Amino acid sequence: MKRTATLVAVGCLGATMGATALAQEVTLKVHHWGSPKSPQHASMLVPWCEKVAKESGNRIKCDVFPSMQLGGSPPQLYDQARDGVVDVIFTIPAYTAGRFPLIEVFELPFMASTAEATSRAAWEYAATYAKDEFKETKLLALNVNGPCNVYTTKQPIRTQADFKGLKVRAPNRQTSSMLAMLGATPVGMPLPGIPEGLSKGVIDGAVVPYEIAPSIKLDELTKFVAETDRGQPAMCATVFATAMNLAKYNAMPADLKAVIDRNSGLELSGWMGRLQGGADVPAKQKIAEGGVKVNVIPADELNRWRQATASLEDQWASSISGKGQDGKALIRSARELVRKHTP
């Protein structure tokens, strides 16, 4: 009788523990630098949170904190996820220059095609060649934005000669090198610093895609924008990473891990790229309505820019080869993956 009672008690305890694990709820602190009106916040991170909440029966919940509300600076976001200060971050790996060198291949001039295709290429490339760069976190997605443009305050950019003497904000070190080769003085600066930089004359312009421009008031702070021929590869792009604290992920029950897994990877990367690139359309309209004059750089002029910056690929390849990788082979692989995913 005692043995039977004990077995019943153990069975009840096991059932209770199983039910408790099954009912476990997780709240994720999601932190990023974008404003509440930015597409990264409103169209990407918040909908992602809503999706994982729905698929988990509301057992995964998010508190999303835009505009660095939890403290720190944009370059510290990745470490915040690594160290468990927050649970999920959306950041630009290039904010910490040289820390993620392999994924920088997609920031080389004239590498990217559409945002969605290049985002899918970036994820596949990272899964094959750059796993170790993000091993300290649970990487959820890699995506790129739409083609970059050059916004200026005093004079339009029409030819390479127009870059001379201008101080232009660059989003990453590859774009910094590109601007220097074109004749400008590059200024490294996280996105939130652009409005103050323009207002105080610290910079004369900024390299930014359309989608984010209205949220940092470029429709008010600049007068001209040089848009590259969209039939050509993008003059430049920036890689974005969405990453989760590894311990937080590992502590989840298996069924909640499965929800996160279904909402990460290649498809999430492509989805984020498509949304971020698609946000260019309404943003361009708002920029034009603000009186900013749009100038399209034609293919023949872009080819001159491409020739002027061609050595940057060799520099990147040499640097990567010095770390024990085949830099030229990685560039070829990245281009092949972009072609593979481009319709």
Long-range contacts (C-beta under 8 A, 24 or more apart in sequence): 21-253, 22-253, 22-255, 23-59, 24-59, 24-252, 24-253, 24-256, 25-58, 25-59, 25-60, 25-61, 26-59, 26-60, 26-61, 26-248, 26-252, 26-256, 27-61, 27-62, 27-63, 28-60, 28-61, 28-62, 28-63, 28-87, 28-88, 28-244, 28-248, 29-62, 29-63, 29-65, 29-70, 29-86, 29-87, 29-88, 30-62, 30-63, 30-64, 30-65, 30-86, 30-87, 30-88, 30-89, 30-90, 31-65, 31-68, 31-69, 31-70, 31-77, 31-80, 31-81, 31-86, 31-88, 31-89, 31-90, 32-64, 32-65, 32-66, 32-68, 32-77, 32-89, 32-90, 32-91, 33-66, 33-67, 33-68, 33-74, 33-77, 33-90, 33-91, 33-190, 33-191, 33-192, 34-66, 34-67, 34-90, 34-191, 34-212, 34-215, 35-66, 35-67, 35-215, 35-216, 36-66, 36-67, 37-214, 37-215, 38-66, 38-212, 38-215, 39-211, 39-212, 39-275, 39-276, 39-279, 40-90, 40-212, 40-240, 40-276, 41-66, 43-275, 43-276, 43-279, 44-90, 44-272, 44-275, 44-276, 45-90, 45-242, 48-263, 48-268, 51-263, 52-259, 52-260, 52-263, 55-259, 55-262, 55-263, 56-255, 56-256, 56-259, 59-256, 60-256, 60-259, 60-260, 62-88, 67-192, 68-192, 73-190, 74-190, 74-191, 74-192, 75-190, 78-137, 78-241, 78-243, 81-137, 81-243, 81-244, 81-245, 82-136, 82-137, 82-245, 82-246, 83-245, 84-245, 84-247, 84-248, 86-245, 87-244, 87-245, 87-248, 88-140, 88-242, 88-243, 88-244, 88-245, 89-241, 89-242, 89-243, 90-240, 90-241, 90-242, 91-240, 91-241, 91-243, 92-171, 92-172, 92-190, 92-191, 92-238, 92-239, 92-240, 92-241, 93-133, 93-239, 93-240, 93-241, 94-171, 94-172, 94-173, 94-174, 94-238, 94-239, 95-190, 97-172, 97-173, 97-188, 98-173, 99-133, 100-130, 100-133, 100-134, 101-133, 101-319, 101-320, 101-323, 102-126, 102-129, 102-130, 102-133, 102-320, 102-325, 102-330, 103-130, 103-133, 103-142, 103-239, 104-172, 104-173, 104-174, 104-239, 104-316, 105-316, 105-330, 105-331, 105-334, 106-144, 106-237, 106-239, 106-334, 107-172, 107-174, 107-175, 107-236, 107-237, 107-238, 107-239, 108-174, 108-312, 108-313, 108-316, 108-331, 109-174, 109-175, 109-178, 109-235, 109-236, 109-305, 109-306, 109-309, 109-312, 110-232, 110-233, 110-234, 110-235, 110-306, 110-309, 111-233, 111-234, 111-237, 111-334, 111-335, 111-338, 112-144, 112-147, 112-233, 112-234, 112-236, 112-237, 112-338, 113-233, 113-234, 113-338, 113-339, 113-342, 114-146, 114-273, 114-277, 114-342, 114-343, 115-143, 115-144, 115-145, 115-146, 115-237, 115-273, 115-274, 115-276, 115-277, 115-278, 116-270, 116-273, 116-274, 116-277, 116-341, 117-273, 117-338, 117-341, 117-342, 117-343, 118-144, 118-234, 118-237, 118-273, 118-338, 118-341, 119-143, 119-144, 119-269, 119-270, 119-272, 119-273, 119-274, 120-266, 120-269, 120-270, 120-273, 120-337, 120-341, 121-334, 121-337, 121-338, 121-340, 121-341, 122-239, 122-269, 123-265, 123-266, 123-269, 123-270, 124-266, 124-337, 124-341, 125-333, 125-334, 125-337, 128-333, 129-325, 129-330, 129-333, 134-241, 134-243, 136-246, 137-243, 137-244, 137-245, 137-246, 138-243, 138-244, 138-245, 138-246, 138-249, 138-260, 138-264, 139-241, 139-242, 139-243, 139-244, 139-264, 140-242, 140-243, 140-244, 140-260, 140-263, 140-264, 140-265, 140-268, 141-241, 141-242, 141-264, 141-265, 141-268, 141-269, 141-272, 142-239, 142-240, 142-241, 142-242, 142-269, 143-239, 143-240, 143-242, 143-269, 143-270, 143-272, 143-273, 143-276, 144-237, 144-238, 144-239, 144-240, 144-273, 144-276, 145-209, 145-211, 145-212, 145-237, 145-238, 145-240, 145-273, 145-276, 145-277, 146-209, 146-210, 146-211, 146-234, 146-237, 146-276, 146-277, 146-279, 146-280, 147-209, 147-227, 147-228, 147-230, 147-234, 147-235, 147-236, 147-237, 147-280, 148-175, 148-207, 148-208, 148-209, 148-228, 148-234, 148-235, 148-236, 148-237, 148-238, 149-207, 149-208, 149-209, 149-210, 149-213, 149-225, 149-226, 149-227, 149-228, 150-205, 150-206, 150-207, 150-225, 150-226, 151-205, 151-206, 151-207, 151-208, 151-213, 151-218, 151-222, 151-224, 151-225, 151-292, 152-204, 152-205, 152-222, 152-223, 152-224, 152-225, 152-226, 153-198, 153-204, 153-205, 153-221, 153-222, 153-223, 153-224, 154-204, 154-223, 155-224, 156-224, 156-226, 156-293, 156-295, 157-205, 157-224, 157-226, 157-295, 157-297, 158-226, 158-295, 158-297, 158-301, 159-301, 159-304, 160-301, 160-304, 160-305, 160-308, 166-204, 166-205, 167-202, 167-203, 167-204, 167-205, 168-203, 168-204, 168-205, 168-206, 168-207, 169-193, 169-194, 169-197, 169-203, 169-205, 169-206, 169-207, 169-208, 170-207, 171-207, 171-208, 171-236, 171-238, 172-238, 172-239, 174-236, 174-312, 174-316, 175-207, 175-236, 175-238, 177-309, 177-312, 177-315, 178-235, 178-236, 178-309, 178-312, 179-207, 181-308, 181-309, 181-311, 181-312, 182-305, 182-308, 182-309, 191-216, 192-216, 194-218, 195-221, 198-222, 207-236, 209-238, 209-276, 209-280, 210-279, 210-280, 210-281, 210-283, 210-284, 210-287, 211-276, 211-277, 211-279, 211-280, 211-283, 212-283, 213-283, 213-286, 213-287, 214-283, 214-286, 214-287, 214-290, 218-287, 218-292, 219-286, 219-287, 219-289, 219-290, 219-291, 219-292, 220-290, 222-292, 223-291, 223-292, 223-293, 224-292, 224-293, 224-295, 225-287, 225-292, 225-293, 225-294, 225-295, 226-295, 226-296, 226-297, 227-284, 227-294, 227-295, 227-296, 227-297, 228-296, 228-297, 228-302, 229-296, 229-297, 229-298, 229-299, 229-302, 231-299, 232-299, 232-302, 235-302, 235-305, 240-272, 240-276, 242-268, 242-272, 270-341
